[in-house]
Amino acid sequence: MKRVSVVLFVILLFILMLFPLVSSADIISINAGGGREVVMNPQEQIEGFFSCVPFACSDFGYNCGSFSDGCGGTMDCGTCSSGYTCTSGVCTAVPVTPPSGGGGGGAEVSSFLSVSPTEFNINLAVNTNVEETIRVTNFGTGSTTVNVGQLGLSGHIILNTTSFTLAPGETKELKVVFVATSETGIFTGKILIGTRVIFVSLNVKTKLLLFDSNIVVLNKDYKVAQGDKLRTQITLIPMGEPERMDVTLNYVIKDYAGKTYLTTTETTMVDKQMNFNRNFDTGILPLGPYIVGLQLVYPGGTAPSSAHFEVIEGAPMTIFGKIIFFLILLILIIAILIVIVLINRQRKKRKQAAASA
């Protein structure tokens, strides 16, 4: 009877282990800087800018016909999508008022814009600055006025204009100065070019570094399906003479509005360059772009780094996967029924043996 009970327990445990195939559960965890709408507990820079990123039809206000993508290719585009209106066969954005506090105002006349890069990840020492360039191209058939602003970067950015006009086919280069104050840390925000958004993360480090740090997102295309693990690789680099020292590693996940969703800390001893992996639960992190940041803190200094990633919708289980799951479930149910039949037979035999005695 004991053996039968053990078999039943093992089968039931195996059934419970199958549930992650079709659903996921989250553990509520509130920590410093966290929020109630997010659930994450950690368990374990590649930043690219491209001069010519293929556009999507939606970039020009289309749902689906034929349109040049600006990179030597064409797309099938047709009716105007939501938020756009068709005038003489051209999709233009319905005028909207940008969010307040961004340093800009008014509305963009046309949305046939290409903006490059779409993301900045800047490393700076305290009390320094660096100039970067943004290229904006008008692929529309008419002139367009574009407003320029920022969100969340006050004190960390200098924009040389608040608006400009682009003729059809014209490209302009905007100079942007990123500024590091005397405060170390990871700062996030957005640059607004008309209705386009450039995501910004600034990693402000101590001027005289004894250590440097780097964090890299390992997930393909830097995209994480909602509920899956965010996989990262950490590199800790001593900058001077080899010295054994305990350092604190502060991890953070935050969005480009500056909201923090995860904070966690660990301490490790460093005496040479170290490489290791850390995985983070994304829990019910809302869909959208984020940064995962690392601050290496040691006596007298801080060395932060960050990397961009995006939370996307998880892919539904395929038909083949569902078939396999239900076949396994059916086999387990049959196994349980067989065990129940065997138990009943044993009980009958015992009763018969007891009666004959």
C-alpha positions in Angstrom: 0.0 0.0 0.0 2.9 2.3 0.8 4.4 1.7 -2.7 1.1 2.6 -4.3 0.8 5.8 -2.3 4.3 6.8 -3.4 3.5 6.1 -7.0 0.3 8.2 -6.8 2.3 11.1 -5.1 4.9 11.0 -7.9 2.3 11.1 -10.6 0.4 14.0 -9.1 3.7 15.9 -8.6 4.5 15.3 -12.3 1.1 16.7 -13.3 1.7 19.8 -11.3 5.1 20.3 -13.0 3.3 20.3 -16.3 1.3 23.4 -15.5 4.0 25.9 -16.5 3.6 24.7 -20.1 0.2 26.4 -20.3 0.3 29.1 -17.6 2.6 31.0 -15.4 2.4 32.3 -11.8 4.0 35.3 -10.2 5.2 35.8 -6.7 4.3 39.2 -5.2 7.4 40.9 -4.0 7.6 44.5 -2.8 11.0 46.0 -2.3 12.7 49.3 -2.0 11.9 51.3 -5.1 9.5 48.7 -6.4 5.8 48.9 -7.2 2.7 46.9 -6.4 1.9 46.3 -10.0 5.2 44.4 -10.6 6.4 41.1 -9.3 10.1 40.2 -9.7 12.7 38.2 -7.8 16.2 37.8 -9.4 17.8 34.4 -9.5 21.1 34.2 -11.6 26.5 46.5 -23.9 25.6 45.5 -26.7 24.1 48.7 -27.9 23.8 49.2 -31.7 22.9 52.3 -33.7 22.2 51.8 -37.4 22.3 54.5 -40.1 19.6 52.9 -42.1 16.9 50.9 -40.2 14.1 49.6 -42.5 10.9 51.3 -41.8 7.5 49.8 -41.2 4.4 51.0 -43.0 3.1 52.3 -39.7 6.0 54.7 -39.5 4.4 56.6 -42.3 0.8 56.3 -41.2 -0.2 53.4 -43.4 -1.9 50.1 -42.6 -1.0 48.3 -45.8 0.1 49.4 -51.1 3.7 50.4 -52.2 6.0 52.8 -50.4 9.8 53.3 -50.4 11.3 52.4 -47.0 14.3 54.8 -47.5 16.8 52.0 -47.5 16.5 50.9 -51.1 13.4 48.7 -50.6 9.6 49.1 -50.9 6.7 48.2 -48.8 3.0 47.5 -49.5 1.1 50.2 -47.8 -2.5 51.4 -48.3 -5.2 52.9 -46.0 -4.3 55.3 -43.2 -4.0 53.8 -39.8 -5.5 55.1 -36.5 -4.3 58.6 -35.6 -3.8 59.6 -39.3 -6.0 61.3 -41.9 -5.9 61.0 -45.7 -5.4 64.2 -47.6 -4.9 64.0 -51.4 -3.7 60.4 -51.0 -1.2 61.3 -48.3 -1.5 60.1 -44.6 -0.8 62.9 -42.1 -0.9 62.8 -38.4 -4.0 64.2 -36.6 -2.6 67.1 -34.6 -2.0 66.3 -30.9 -0.5 68.2 -28.0 2.7 66.6 -26.6 2.9 65.8 -22.9 3.6 68.7 -20.6 7.0 69.2 -19.0 8.9 67.9 -22.0 10.3 71.2 -23.1 8.3 71.4 -26.3 4.8 72.2 -27.5 2.6 72.4 -30.5 1.9 69.7 -33.0 3.7 68.0 -35.9 2.4 68.8 -39.3 3.5 65.5 -40.9 4.6 62.1 -39.6 6.7 61.0 -42.6 9.8 61.1 -40.4 12.8 58.9 -40.0 14.8 59.4 -36.8 18.2 57.8 -36.1 19.4 56.6 -33.7 16.3 55.4 -31.7 18.2 54.9 -28.5 21.2 56.4 -26.6 23.1 54.6 -23.9 25.8 57.0 -22.7 28.7 56.5 -20.3 29.9 59.7 -18.6 32.1 60.6 -15.7 30.8 63.1 -13.1 30.8 66.7 -14.1 31.5 66.0 -17.8 29.4 66.1 -21.0 29.4 64.6 -24.5 27.8 65.8 -27.7 25.8 63.4 -29.9 24.0 63.7 -33.3 20.4 62.9 -34.2 19.5 62.5 -37.9 16.0 63.4 -38.9 14.7 62.8 -42.5 11.4 63.9 -44.0 10.1 61.3 -46.4 6.8 63.1 -47.0 5.8 65.0 -50.1 5.4 68.4 -48.3 7.4 70.5 -45.8 6.9 69.6 -42.2 7.4 71.4 -38.9 8.9 69.2 -36.1 8.9 70.0 -32.4 11.8 68.9 -30.2 11.6 68.2 -26.5 12.5 65.9 -23.7 11.0 64.0 -20.8 12.8 63.1 -17.6 16.2 64.5 -18.6 16.1 68.0 -17.1 19.6 68.9 -16.0 21.1 66.1 -18.1 20.5 67.3 -21.6 20.9 70.5 -23.7 18.9 70.7 -26.9 20.0 73.4 -29.4 16.5 73.9 -30.8 12.8 73.5 -29.9 11.5 73.2 -33.4 12.7 73.1 -37.0 11.2 72.7 -40.6 12.1 70.0 -43.1 11.6 70.2 -46.8 10.5 67.1 -48.7 13.5 64.6 -48.8 15.6 66.9 -46.5 17.7 65.5 -43.7 18.8 67.6 -40.7 21.3 66.7 -38.0 20.5 67.9 -34.5 23.2 68.3 -31.9 22.4 67.1 -28.4 24.6 67.5 -25.4 24.3 65.0 -22.6 25.4 66.3 -19.2 26.6 64.4 -16.1 26.3 66.3 -12.8 28.1 65.5 -9.6 25.6 62.7 -8.8 26.5 59.2 -9.9 23.9 56.7 -11.0 21.7 55.6 -13.9 19.3 58.1 -15.3 16.6 57.5 -17.9 14.4 59.7 -20.1 13.2 60.4 -23.6 13.9 62.8 -26.4 10.8 63.7 -28.4 11.2 64.5 -32.1 7.7 65.2 -33.2 5.8 62.0 -32.5 9.0 60.0 -32.6 10.7 58.9 -29.3 14.4 58.3 -28.7 15.1 56.4 -25.5 18.0 57.6 -23.3 19.9 56.0 -20.5 22.9 57.8 -18.9 25.4 55.9 -16.8 27.3 58.5 -14.6 30.4 57.1 -13.1 33.0 58.3 -10.6 35.9 60.1 -12.3 38.7 58.1 -10.9 37.6 54.5 -11.3 39.1 51.6 -9.5 36.6 49.3 -11.1 34.4 49.3 -14.2 31.2 47.3 -14.9 29.2 46.1 -17.9 25.9 44.4 -18.2 24.7 42.8 -21.4 21.2 41.5 -22.3 21.5 38.0 -23.7 17.9 37.5 -24.9 17.5 37.4 -28.7 17.0 40.9 -30.2 16.9 42.2 -26.6 13.3 41.2 -26.4 11.7 39.3 -23.4 8.3 37.6 -23.6 6.1 38.7 -20.7 6.7 36.4 -17.8 10.0 34.9 -19.2 13.4 35.4 -17.7 15.6 38.4 -18.6 19.0 36.9 -19.1 22.1 39.1 -18.6 25.9 38.7 -18.5 27.8 40.8 -16.0 31.5 41.9 -16.3 33.5 43.4 -13.5 36.8 45.0 -14.5 39.5 46.2 -12.0 41.1 49.3 -13.5 44.2 49.6 -11.5 46.7 47.2 -9.8 45.1 43.9 -8.8 43.5 44.3 -5.4 41.2 42.0 -3.5 38.1 44.1 -2.5 34.5 43.5 -1.6 32.2 45.4 -3.8 28.4 45.8 -3.8 26.4 45.2 -6.9 23.0 47.0 -7.1 20.7 45.8 -9.9 17.7 47.8 -11.1 15.0 47.5 -13.8 13.3 50.8 -14.7 11.4 52.4 -17.6 12.3 55.5 -19.6 10.0 57.6 -17.4 12.3 56.9 -14.5 9.9 54.5 -12.7 11.8 51.7 -10.8 10.3 48.2 -11.0 13.1 46.1 -9.4 15.9 46.6 -7.0 18.2 43.9 -5.6 21.7 43.8 -4.2 24.5 41.3 -3.8 28.1 41.6 -2.5 31.1 39.9 -4.0 34.9 39.9 -3.8 36.8 41.1 -6.8 40.5 40.6 -7.4 40.5 40.1 -11.2 38.1 40.5 -14.2 35.0 38.5 -13.6 32.3 37.3 -15.9 29.0 35.7 -14.7 25.3 35.5 -15.6 22.3 36.8 -13.7 18.7 36.1 -14.6 15.7 38.3 -13.6 12.0 37.4 -13.4 10.0 39.8 -15.5 6.8 38.8 -13.7 3.9 40.9 -14.8 6.1 43.7 -16.1 4.0 45.8 -18.5 4.7 45.6 -22.2 7.2 48.2 -23.4 10.9 49.3 -23.3 13.1 49.2 -20.2 16.7 49.3 -19.0 18.4 46.8 -16.7 21.1 48.6 -14.8 24.0 47.6 -12.6 25.8 49.9 -10.1 29.1 48.6 -8.8 29.8 50.4 -5.6 33.2 50.3 -3.8 34.8 52.5 -1.2 35.1 56.0 -2.7 33.4 55.3 -6.1 30.6 54.0 -8.2 30.7 52.4 -11.7 27.2 52.1 -13.3 26.2 50.5 -16.6 22.9 49.7 -18.3 21.4 47.9 -21.3 18.1 48.2 -23.1 15.5 45.5 -23.5 11.8 45.3 -24.4 9.0 43.3 -22.9 6.7 41.8 -25.6 3.7 39.5 -25.6 4.4 35.9 -25.0 3.9 33.5 -28.0 0.8 31.3 -27.5 1.4 27.5 -27.3 1.5 26.0 -30.8 -1.1 23.3 -31.9 1.7 20.7 -31.8 2.6 21.7 -28.2 -1.0 21.5 -27.2 -1.3 18.0 -28.7 1.8 16.8 -26.9 0.6 18.3 -23.6 -2.9 16.7 -23.8 -1.3 13.3 -24.8 0.9 13.4 -21.7 -2.0 14.4 -19.6 -4.1 11.6 -21.0 -1.3 9.1 -20.3 -1.1 10.3 -16.7 -4.8 10.0 -16.2 -4.7 6.4 -17.6 -1.8 5.6 -15.3 -3.8 7.0 -12.3 -6.8 4.9 -13.3 -4.6 1.8 -13.5 -3.2 2.4 -10.1 -6.7 2.9 -8.7 -7.8 -0.4 -10.2 -4.8 -2.2 -8.7 -5.6 -0.7 -5.3 -9.2 -2.0 -5.5 -8.0 -5.4 -6.5 -5.6 -5.6 -3.6 -8.4 -4.5 -1.2 -10.7 -7.3 -2.6 -7.9 -9.9 -2.2 -7.3 -8.8 1.4 -11.0 -9.0 2.2 -11.3 -12.4 0.6 -8.2 -13.6 2.5 -9.6 -12.3 5.7 -13.0 -13.9 5.0 -11.4 -17.3 4.3 -9.4 -17.1 7.4 
